[in-house]
Amino acid sequence: MANEKNFMTWKRQHRHRKSAKAKVKLYEQGKLTHDQLPALAKEFLSRKLRFLTKSA
């Protein structure tokens, strides 16, 4: 039963991450504004920008 719970949790979190990454791509294309992004997408975006500024 624990494996099923872990799988369902993974699946739900995977869907959230996948949709958040898609929203970040839409934001980068200019189709969404920053305030329309969900919290997870904002976090992904800040991580991405932090990494890009650190490497440059």
N, CA, C and O atoms as a Maestro MAE file, in Angstrom:
{
 s_m_m2io_version
 :::
 2.0.0
}

f_m_ct {
 s_m_title
 :::
 protein
 m_atom[224] {
  # First column is atom index #
  i_m_mmod_type
  r_m_x_coord
  r_m_y_coord
  r_m_z_coord
  i_m_residue_number
  s_m_chain_name
  s_m_pdb_residue_name
  s_m_pdb_atom_name
  i_m_atomic_number
  :::
  1 25 0.820 -1.194 0.000 1 A "MET " " N  " 7
  2 3 0.000 0.000 0.000 1 A "MET " " CA " 6
  3 2 0.867 1.262 0.000 1 A "MET " " C  " 6
  4 15 0.507 2.268 -0.611 1 A "MET " " O  " 8
  5 25 1.996 1.203 0.679 2 A "ALA " " N  " 7
  6 3 2.872 2.375 0.728 2 A "ALA " " CA " 6
  7 2 3.387 2.719 -0.663 2 A "ALA " " C  " 6
  8 15 3.529 3.892 -1.008 2 A "ALA " " O  " 8
  9 25 3.665 1.697 -1.453 3 A "ASN " " N  " 7
  10 3 4.142 1.957 -2.805 3 A "ASN " " CA " 6
  11 2 3.077 2.667 -3.628 3 A "ASN " " C  " 6
  12 15 3.396 3.561 -4.411 3 A "ASN " " O  " 8
  13 25 1.833 2.285 -3.464 4 A "GLU " " N  " 7
  14 3 0.761 2.944 -4.197 4 A "GLU " " CA " 6
  15 2 0.633 4.409 -3.787 4 A "GLU " " C  " 6
  16 15 0.428 5.283 -4.630 4 A "GLU " " O  " 8
  17 25 0.755 4.670 -2.478 5 A "LYS " " N  " 7
  18 3 0.669 6.052 -2.001 5 A "LYS " " CA " 6
  19 2 1.827 6.865 -2.561 5 A "LYS " " C  " 6
  20 15 1.640 8.002 -2.995 5 A "LYS " " O  " 8
  21 25 3.030 6.280 -2.552 6 A "ASN " " N  " 7
  22 3 4.196 6.987 -3.091 6 A "ASN " " CA " 6
  23 2 4.007 7.273 -4.570 6 A "ASN " " C  " 6
  24 15 4.357 8.351 -5.050 6 A "ASN " " O  " 8
  25 25 3.455 6.313 -5.287 7 A "PHE " " N  " 7
  26 3 3.245 6.513 -6.711 7 A "PHE " " CA " 6
  27 2 2.236 7.620 -6.965 7 A "PHE " " C  " 6
  28 15 2.442 8.466 -7.836 7 A "PHE " " O  " 8
  29 25 1.155 7.617 -6.215 8 A "MET " " N  " 7
  30 3 0.135 8.641 -6.420 8 A "MET " " CA " 6
  31 2 0.672 10.024 -6.051 8 A "MET " " C  " 6
  32 15 0.357 11.010 -6.717 8 A "MET " " O  " 8
  33 25 1.471 10.098 -5.004 9 A "THR " " N  " 7
  34 3 2.078 11.371 -4.608 9 A "THR " " CA " 6
  35 2 3.027 11.843 -5.687 9 A "THR " " C  " 6
  36 15 3.014 13.016 -6.059 9 A "THR " " O  " 8
  37 25 3.861 10.930 -6.199 10 A "TRP " " N  " 7
  38 3 4.796 11.275 -7.268 10 A "TRP " " CA " 6
  39 2 4.044 11.780 -8.491 10 A "TRP " " C  " 6
  40 15 4.427 12.774 -9.108 10 A "TRP " " O  " 8
  41 25 2.973 11.080 -8.828 11 A "LYS " " N  " 7
  42 3 2.199 11.428 -10.020 11 A "LYS " " CA " 6
  43 2 1.588 12.825 -9.881 11 A "LYS " " C  " 6
  44 15 1.627 13.617 -10.822 11 A "LYS " " O  " 8
  45 25 1.030 13.123 -8.721 12 A "ARG " " N  " 7
  46 3 0.416 14.424 -8.493 12 A "ARG " " CA " 6
  47 2 1.464 15.534 -8.536 12 A "ARG " " C  " 6
  48 15 1.244 16.571 -9.161 12 A "ARG " " O  " 8
  49 25 2.607 15.319 -7.871 13 A "GLN " " N  " 7
  50 3 3.662 16.324 -7.880 13 A "GLN " " CA " 6
  51 2 4.251 16.489 -9.276 13 A "GLN " " C  " 6
  52 15 4.613 17.595 -9.676 13 A "GLN " " O  " 8
  53 25 4.346 15.388 -10.014 14 A "HIS " " N  " 7
  54 3 4.873 15.446 -11.380 14 A "HIS " " CA " 6
  55 2 3.973 16.303 -12.263 14 A "HIS " " C  " 6
  56 15 4.457 17.108 -13.059 14 A "HIS " " O  " 8
  57 25 2.661 16.127 -12.119 15 A "ARG " " N  " 7
  58 3 1.722 16.941 -12.899 15 A "ARG " " CA " 6
  59 2 1.884 18.419 -12.567 15 A "ARG " " C  " 6
  60 15 1.870 19.264 -13.461 15 A "ARG " " O  " 8
  61 25 2.040 18.735 -11.273 16 A "HIS " " N  " 7
  62 3 2.202 20.123 -10.858 16 A "HIS " " CA " 6
  63 2 3.473 20.721 -11.434 16 A "HIS " " C  " 6
  64 15 3.466 21.844 -11.938 16 A "HIS " " O  " 8
  65 25 4.586 19.955 -11.357 17 A "ARG " " N  " 7
  66 3 5.860 20.448 -11.893 17 A "ARG " " CA " 6
  67 2 5.777 20.627 -13.396 17 A "ARG " " C  " 6
  68 15 6.280 21.612 -13.937 17 A "ARG " " O  " 8
  69 25 5.141 19.672 -14.077 18 A "LYS " " N  " 7
  70 3 5.044 19.725 -15.535 18 A "LYS " " CA " 6
  71 2 4.238 20.947 -15.982 18 A "LYS " " C  " 6
  72 15 4.633 21.645 -16.916 18 A "LYS " " O  " 8
  73 25 3.122 21.201 -15.323 19 A "SER " " N  " 7
  74 3 2.309 22.358 -15.697 19 A "SER " " CA " 6
  75 2 3.014 23.659 -15.330 19 A "SER " " C  " 6
  76 15 2.881 24.655 -16.041 19 A "SER " " O  " 8
  77 25 3.763 23.662 -14.226 20 A "ALA " " N  " 7
  78 3 4.494 24.867 -13.837 20 A "ALA " " CA " 6
  79 2 5.587 25.187 -14.844 20 A "ALA " " C  " 6
  80 15 5.793 26.352 -15.183 20 A "ALA " " O  " 8
  81 25 6.287 24.172 -15.325 21 A "LYS " " N  " 7
  82 3 7.334 24.392 -16.326 21 A "LYS " " CA " 6
  83 2 6.727 24.886 -17.629 21 A "LYS " " C  " 6
  84 15 7.319 25.720 -18.315 21 A "LYS " " O  " 8
  85 25 5.549 24.377 -17.976 22 A "ALA " " N  " 7
  86 3 4.869 24.854 -19.185 22 A "ALA " " CA " 6
  87 2 4.470 26.316 -19.040 22 A "ALA " " C  " 6
  88 15 4.564 27.084 -19.998 22 A "ALA " " O  " 8
  89 25 4.020 26.709 -17.839 23 A "LYS " " N  " 7
  90 3 3.650 28.101 -17.600 23 A "LYS " " CA " 6
  91 2 4.876 29.009 -17.698 23 A "LYS " " C  " 6
  92 15 4.771 30.134 -18.187 23 A "LYS " " O  " 8
  93 25 6.044 28.531 -17.235 24 A "VAL " " N  " 7
  94 3 7.270 29.320 -17.337 24 A "VAL " " CA " 6
  95 2 7.608 29.553 -18.807 24 A "VAL " " C  " 6
  96 15 8.021 30.649 -19.185 24 A "VAL " " O  " 8
  97 25 7.434 28.527 -19.632 25 A "LYS " " N  " 7
  98 3 7.703 28.689 -21.070 25 A "LYS " " CA " 6
  99 2 6.749 29.704 -21.684 25 A "LYS " " C  " 6
  100 15 7.161 30.522 -22.507 25 A "LYS " " O  " 8
  101 25 5.474 29.660 -21.292 26 A "LEU " " N  " 7
  102 3 4.513 30.635 -21.800 26 A "LEU " " CA " 6
  103 2 4.880 32.043 -21.349 26 A "LEU " " C  " 6
  104 15 4.724 33.002 -22.104 26 A "LEU " " O  " 8
  105 25 5.368 32.164 -20.117 27 A "TYR " " N  " 7
  106 3 5.788 33.470 -19.599 27 A "TYR " " CA " 6
  107 2 6.968 34.009 -20.408 27 A "TYR " " C  " 6
  108 15 7.019 35.196 -20.729 27 A "TYR " " O  " 8
  109 25 7.916 33.126 -20.736 28 A "GLU " " N  " 7
  110 3 9.083 33.553 -21.502 28 A "GLU " " CA " 6
  111 2 8.713 33.952 -22.925 28 A "GLU " " C  " 6
  112 15 9.395 34.772 -23.538 28 A "GLU " " O  " 8
  113 25 7.641 33.378 -23.448 29 A "GLN " " N  " 7
  114 3 7.174 33.753 -24.785 29 A "GLN " " CA " 6
  115 2 6.349 35.039 -24.752 29 A "GLN " " C  " 6
  116 15 6.009 35.583 -25.803 29 A "GLN " " O  " 8
  117 25 6.028 35.522 -23.566 30 A "GLY " " N  " 7
  118 3 5.253 36.744 -23.423 30 A "GLY " " CA " 6
  119 2 3.758 36.541 -23.436 30 A "GLY " " C  " 6
  120 15 3.004 37.506 -23.561 30 A "GLY " " O  " 8
  121 25 3.309 35.297 -23.310 31 A "LYS " " N  " 7
  122 3 1.873 35.012 -23.351 31 A "LYS " " CA " 6
  123 2 1.221 35.105 -21.966 31 A "LYS " " C  " 6
  124 15 -0.004 35.165 -21.861 31 A "LYS " " O  " 8
  125 25 2.029 35.117 -20.915 32 A "LEU " " N  " 7
  126 3 1.523 35.258 -19.551 32 A "LEU " " CA " 6
  127 2 2.291 36.369 -18.851 32 A "LEU " " C  " 6
  128 15 3.451 36.637 -19.166 32 A "LEU " " O  " 8
  129 25 1.628 37.007 -17.899 33 A "THR " " N  " 7
  130 3 2.323 37.994 -17.079 33 A "THR " " CA " 6
  131 2 2.835 37.300 -15.817 33 A "THR " " C  " 6
  132 15 2.430 36.181 -15.504 33 A "THR " " O  " 8
  133 25 3.719 37.972 -15.105 34 A "HIS " " N  " 7
  134 3 4.333 37.361 -13.924 34 A "HIS " " CA " 6
  135 2 3.307 37.075 -12.838 34 A "HIS " " C  " 6
  136 15 3.416 36.072 -12.134 34 A "HIS " " O  " 8
  137 25 2.315 37.943 -12.695 35 A "ASP " " N  " 7
  138 3 1.321 37.710 -11.636 35 A "ASP " " CA " 6
  139 2 0.351 36.590 -11.986 35 A "ASP " " C  " 6
  140 15 -0.401 36.147 -11.117 35 A "ASP " " O  " 8
  141 25 0.343 36.116 -13.232 36 A "GLN " " N  " 7
  142 3 -0.514 34.995 -13.607 36 A "GLN " " CA " 6
  143 2 0.147 33.650 -13.338 36 A "GLN " " C  " 6
  144 15 -0.508 32.612 -13.432 36 A "GLN " " O  " 8
  145 25 1.435 33.654 -13.005 37 A "LEU " " N  " 7
  146 3 2.148 32.402 -12.766 37 A "LEU " " CA " 6
  147 2 1.787 31.831 -11.399 37 A "LEU " " C  " 6
  148 15 1.614 32.583 -10.439 37 A "LEU " " O  " 8
  149 25 1.671 30.506 -11.304 38 A "PRO " " N  " 7
  150 3 1.494 29.899 -9.982 38 A "PRO " " CA " 6
  151 2 2.792 29.985 -9.183 38 A "PRO " " C  " 6
  152 15 3.849 30.275 -9.743 38 A "PRO " " O  " 8
  153 25 2.715 29.741 -7.907 39 A "ALA " " N  " 7
  154 3 3.873 29.906 -7.020 39 A "ALA " " CA " 6
  155 2 5.035 29.010 -7.431 39 A "ALA " " C  " 6
  156 15 6.190 29.433 -7.385 39 A "ALA " " O  " 8
  157 25 4.740 27.780 -7.829 40 A "LEU " " N  " 7
  158 3 5.804 26.864 -8.211 40 A "LEU " " CA " 6
  159 2 6.512 27.345 -9.470 40 A "LEU " " C  " 6
  160 15 7.730 27.206 -9.586 40 A "LEU " " O  " 8
  161 25 5.775 27.901 -10.398 41 A "ALA " " N  " 7
  162 3 6.383 28.421 -11.625 41 A "ALA " " CA " 6
  163 2 7.268 29.630 -11.317 41 A "ALA " " C  " 6
  164 15 8.324 29.796 -11.927 41 A "ALA " " O  " 8
  165 25 6.845 30.469 -10.380 42 A "LYS " " N  " 7
  166 3 7.672 31.610 -9.975 42 A "LYS " " CA " 6
  167 2 8.967 31.128 -9.348 42 A "LYS " " C  " 6
  168 15 10.028 31.713 -9.565 42 A "LYS " " O  " 8
  169 25 8.877 30.058 -8.569 43 A "GLU " " N  " 7
  170 3 10.075 29.500 -7.947 43 A "GLU " " CA " 6
  171 2 11.018 28.937 -9.010 43 A "GLU " " C  " 6
  172 15 12.228 29.154 -8.939 43 A "GLU " " O  " 8
  173 25 10.476 28.216 -9.994 44 A "PHE " " N  " 7
  174 3 11.299 27.697 -11.082 44 A "PHE " " CA " 6
  175 2 11.967 28.831 -11.846 44 A "PHE " " C  " 6
  176 15 13.139 28.739 -12.212 44 A "PHE " " O  " 8
  177 25 11.214 29.899 -12.085 45 A "LEU " " N  " 7
  178 3 11.744 31.037 -12.825 45 A "LEU " " CA " 6
  179 2 12.873 31.717 -12.052 45 A "LEU " " C  " 6
  180 15 13.892 32.089 -12.635 45 A "LEU " " O  " 8
  181 25 12.692 31.877 -10.752 46 A "SER " " N  " 7
  182 3 13.740 32.522 -9.960 46 A "SER " " CA " 6
  183 2 14.993 31.652 -9.917 46 A "SER " " C  " 6
  184 15 16.106 32.175 -9.969 46 A "SER " " O  " 8
  185 25 14.829 30.326 -9.825 47 A "ARG " " N  " 7
  186 3 15.978 29.422 -9.858 47 A "ARG " " CA " 6
  187 2 16.719 29.544 -11.184 47 A "ARG " " C  " 6
  188 15 17.948 29.594 -11.223 47 A "ARG " " O  " 8
  189 25 15.943 29.590 -12.277 48 A "LYS " " N  " 7
  190 3 16.542 29.674 -13.603 48 A "LYS " " CA " 6
  191 2 17.323 30.972 -13.772 48 A "LYS " " C  " 6
  192 15 18.449 30.969 -14.271 48 A "LYS " " O  " 8
  193 25 16.720 32.079 -13.355 49 A "LEU " " N  " 7
  194 3 17.395 33.370 -13.476 49 A "LEU " " CA " 6
  195 2 18.627 33.435 -12.579 49 A "LEU " " C  " 6
  196 15 19.652 33.990 -12.973 49 A "LEU " " O  " 8
  197 25 18.533 32.873 -11.381 50 A "ARG " " N  " 7
  198 3 19.675 32.855 -10.465 50 A "ARG " " CA " 6
  199 2 20.830 32.061 -11.069 50 A "ARG " " C  " 6
  200 15 21.988 32.466 -10.968 50 A "ARG " " O  " 8
  201 25 20.513 30.931 -11.696 51 A "PHE " " N  " 7
  202 3 21.547 30.108 -12.321 51 A "PHE " " CA " 6
  203 2 22.175 30.840 -13.505 51 A "PHE " " C  " 6
  204 15 23.391 30.799 -13.686 51 A "PHE " " O  " 8
  205 25 21.349 31.509 -14.310 52 A "LEU " " N  " 7
  206 3 21.867 32.194 -15.487 52 A "LEU " " CA " 6
  207 2 22.762 33.373 -15.105 52 A "LEU " " C  " 6
  208 15 23.779 33.614 -15.755 52 A "LEU " " O  " 8
  209 25 22.389 34.108 -14.053 53 A "THR " " N  " 7
  210 3 23.215 35.247 -13.656 53 A "THR " " CA " 6
  211 2 24.494 34.773 -12.969 53 A "THR " " C  " 6
  212 15 25.523 35.445 -13.051 53 A "THR " " O  " 8
  213 25 24.442 33.630 -12.297 54 A "LYS " " N  " 7
  214 3 25.632 33.107 -11.631 54 A "LYS " " CA " 6
  215 2 26.656 32.634 -12.657 54 A "LYS " " C  " 6
  216 15 27.854 32.854 -12.477 54 A "LYS " " O  " 8
  217 25 26.201 31.986 -13.735 55 A "SER " " N  " 7
  218 3 27.124 31.454 -14.725 55 A "SER " " CA " 6
  219 2 27.680 32.535 -15.649 55 A "SER " " C  " 6
  220 15 28.737 32.343 -16.250 55 A "SER " " O  " 8
  221 25 26.994 33.654 -15.770 56 A "ALA " " N  " 7
  222 3 27.450 34.706 -16.672 56 A "ALA " " CA " 6
  223 2 28.513 35.603 -16.078 56 A "ALA " " C  " 6
  224 15 28.979 36.530 -16.741 56 A "ALA " " O  " 8
  :::
 }
 m_bond[223] {
  # First column is bond index #
  i_m_from
  i_m_to
  i_m_order
  :::
  1 1 2 1
  2 2 3 1
  3 3 4 2
  4 3 5 1
  5 5 6 1
  6 6 7 1
  7 7 8 2
  8 7 9 1
  9 9 10 1
  10 10 11 1
  11 11 12 2
  12 11 13 1
  13 13 14 1
  14 14 15 1
  15 15 16 2
  16 15 17 1
  17 17 18 1
  18 18 19 1
  19 19 20 2
  20 19 21 1
  21 21 22 1
  22 22 23 1
  23 23 24 2
  24 23 25 1
  25 25 26 1
  26 26 27 1
  27 27 28 2
  28 27 29 1
  29 29 30 1
  30 30 31 1
  31 31 32 2
  32 31 33 1
  33 33 34 1
  34 34 35 1
  35 35 36 2
  36 35 37 1
  37 37 38 1
  38 38 39 1
  39 39 40 2
  40 39 41 1
  41 41 42 1
  42 42 43 1
  43 43 44 2
  44 43 45 1
  45 45 46 1
  46 46 47 1
  47 47 48 2
  48 47 49 1
  49 49 50 1
  50 50 51 1
  51 51 52 2
  52 51 53 1
  53 53 54 1
  54 54 55 1
  55 55 56 2
  56 55 57 1
  57 57 58 1
  58 58 59 1
  59 59 60 2
  60 59 61 1
  61 61 62 1
  62 62 63 1
  63 63 64 2
  64 63 65 1
  65 65 66 1
  66 66 67 1
  67 67 68 2
  68 67 69 1
  69 69 70 1
  70 70 71 1
  71 71 72 2
  72 71 73 1
  73 73 74 1
  74 74 75 1
  75 75 76 2
  76 75 77 1
  77 77 78 1
  78 78 79 1
  79 79 80 2
  80 79 81 1
  81 81 82 1
  82 82 83 1
  83 83 84 2
  84 83 85 1
  85 85 86 1
  86 86 87 1
  87 87 88 2
  88 87 89 1
  89 89 90 1
  90 90 91 1
  91 91 92 2
  92 91 93 1
  93 93 94 1
  94 94 95 1
  95 95 96 2
  96 95 97 1
  97 97 98 1
  98 98 99 1
  99 99 100 2
  100 99 101 1
  101 101 102 1
  102 102 103 1
  103 103 104 2
  104 103 105 1
  105 105 106 1
  106 106 107 1
  107 107 108 2
  108 107 109 1
  109 109 110 1
  110 110 111 1
  111 111 112 2
  112 111 113 1
  113 113 114 1
  114 114 115 1
  115 115 116 2
  116 115 117 1
  117 117 118 1
  118 118 119 1
  119 119 120 2
  120 119 121 1
  121 121 122 1
  122 122 123 1
  123 123 124 2
  124 123 125 1
  125 125 126 1
  126 126 127 1
  127 127 128 2
  128 127 129 1
  129 129 130 1
  130 130 131 1
  131 131 132 2
  132 131 133 1
  133 133 134 1
  134 134 135 1
  135 135 136 2
  136 135 137 1
  137 137 138 1
  138 138 139 1
  139 139 140 2
  140 139 141 1
  141 141 142 1
  142 142 143 1
  143 143 144 2
  144 143 145 1
  145 145 146 1
  146 146 147 1
  147 147 148 2
  148 147 149 1
  149 149 150 1
  150 150 151 1
  151 151 152 2
  152 151 153 1
  153 153 154 1
  154 154 155 1
  155 155 156 2
  156 155 157 1
  157 157 158 1
  158 158 159 1
  159 159 160 2
  160 159 161 1
  161 161 162 1
  162 162 163 1
  163 163 164 2
  164 163 165 1
  165 165 166 1
  166 166 167 1
  167 167 168 2
  168 167 169 1
  169 169 170 1
  170 170 171 1
  171 171 172 2
  172 171 173 1
  173 173 174 1
  174 174 175 1
  175 175 176 2
  176 175 177 1
  177 177 178 1
  178 178 179 1
  179 179 180 2
  180 179 181 1
  181 181 182 1
  182 182 183 1
  183 183 184 2
  184 183 185 1
  185 185 186 1
  186 186 187 1
  187 187 188 2
  188 187 189 1
  189 189 190 1
  190 190 191 1
  191 191 192 2
  192 191 193 1
  193 193 194 1
  194 194 195 1
  195 195 196 2
  196 195 197 1
  197 197 198 1
  198 198 199 1
  199 199 200 2
  200 199 201 1
  201 201 202 1
  202 202 203 1
  203 203 204 2
  204 203 205 1
  205 205 206 1
  206 206 207 1
  207 207 208 2
  208 207 209 1
  209 209 210 1
  210 210 211 1
  211 211 212 2
  212 211 213 1
  213 213 214 1
  214 214 215 1
  215 215 216 2
  216 215 217 1
  217 217 218 1
  218 218 219 1
  219 219 220 2
  220 219 221 1
  221 221 222 1
  222 222 223 1
  223 223 224 2
  :::
 }
}
